[in-house]
Amino acid sequence: MAGENLFELKFRLADGTDIGPSKYSPATTVTTLKEKIIAQWPRDKENGPRALNDVKLINGGKILENNKTLAESRLPVSELPGGVITMHVVLRPPMPEKNSEKLRKNSKKTAGCACAIL
């Protein structure tokens, strides 16, 4: 694996701070990137991601799929020779436990038919 084949990526958080830059192989999956983001999430920030599904990576206006590699995601590397590619990190807002429990209870109550036959 030559150093020229590596992608240099940084991850931009919603508040404008960055994680990285670091170099990654083209065979690195998006899932691996998300795991690295969760591990390196700044501890001083509230509401950090808890699971992979809490994180979305956006590059070039496209949401990257977990099972794809960087090479399959077609990063615009050729446009940036030797440059750092910035990916945007979007978090799914955390759902409080009380609300999710209440929603489950309400969904059971409203599971009937509300049709009227005239």
Sequence and secondary structure as in RCSB ss.txt:
>XXXX:A:sequence
MAGENLFELKFRLADGTDIGPSKYSPATTVTTLKEKIIAQWPRDKENGPRALNDVKLINGGKILENNKTLAESRL
PVSELPGGVITMHVVLRPPMPEKNSEKLRKNSKKTAGCACAIL
>XXXX:A:secstr
  GGG EEEEEE TTS EEEEEEE TT BHHHHHHHHHHHS TTSSS   SGGGEEEEETTEE  TT BTTTTT 
  TTSTT  EEEEEEE     HHHHHHHHHHHHHT S      
